[in-house]
């Protein structure tokens, strides 16, 4: 029984889609001719001027040309965001690099200054001046080399 209803349904669909040759259908077709002609002109390649009202009404965005180009536009938008974000991160890294380079330069100057201070503090004259306040004097005789005669 279900098979019969399916067959009837299919037959009804075919009958509904069959061309109607009645006089009413021909009149309705005659009334729709200008609309179909405009669509055919668009399909044939004739350019249609875009009015500002088309833009504001959204007809431009609903056209087939725009819909076909939508994947390309989304890809360009994605790559634009990617380019902007990478540029932003590179600028941040550059700023951080400059700050670290400045800090390295400051530490290098401090290291050179500390080395210079250490060399001055370990000079014999500086040591003898500091020890002279405590009553210790530097020796005037040179040191001797001790050698062991051995085996």
MOLIN-V435462 format. One record per residue. N is the residue number from 1. D_CENTER is the distance of its C-alpha to the mean C-alpha in whole Angstrom. Layout:
N & D_CENTER
N & D_CENTER
This chain:
1 & 63
2 & 59
3 & 59
4 & 61
5 & 59
6 & 56
7 & 58
8 & 59
9 & 56
10 & 55
11 & 58
12 & 57
13 & 53
14 & 55
15 & 57
16 & 55
17 & 53
18 & 56
19 & 56
20 & 58
21 & 61
22 & 63
23 & 64
24 & 61
25 & 58
26 & 59
27 & 59
28 & 56
29 & 54
30 & 56
31 & 54
32 & 51
33 & 51
34 & 49
35 & 46
36 & 46
37 & 47
38 & 44
39 & 42
40 & 43
41 & 43
42 & 39
43 & 39
44 & 41
45 & 39
46 & 40
47 & 38
48 & 38
49 & 37
50 & 35
51 & 36
52 & 34
53 & 36
54 & 34
55 & 31
56 & 32
57 & 33
58 & 30
59 & 32
60 & 30
61 & 27
62 & 30
63 & 31
64 & 30
65 & 28
66 & 26
67 & 26
68 & 26
69 & 22
70 & 21
71 & 19
72 & 18
73 & 16
74 & 14
75 & 13
76 & 12
77 & 11
78 & 8
79 & 7
80 & 7
81 & 5
82 & 2
83 & 4
84 & 5
85 & 3
86 & 4
87 & 7
88 & 8
89 & 8
90 & 10
91 & 12
92 & 13
93 & 14
94 & 16
95 & 18
96 & 19
97 & 20
98 & 22
99 & 24
100 & 25
101 & 26
102 & 28
103 & 29
104 & 30
105 & 32
106 & 34
107 & 35
108 & 36
109 & 38
110 & 40
111 & 41
112 & 43
113 & 44
114 & 45
115 & 47
116 & 49
117 & 50
118 & 51
119 & 53
120 & 55
121 & 56
122 & 57
123 & 59
124 & 63
125 & 64
126 & 61
127 & 63
128 & 66
129 & 66
130 & 64
131 & 67
132 & 70
133 & 69
134 & 70
135 & 73
136 & 72
137 & 72
138 & 71
139 & 73
140 & 75
141 & 76
142 & 74
143 & 73
144 & 75
145 & 74
146 & 75
147 & 76
148 & 77
149 & 80
150 & 80
151 & 80
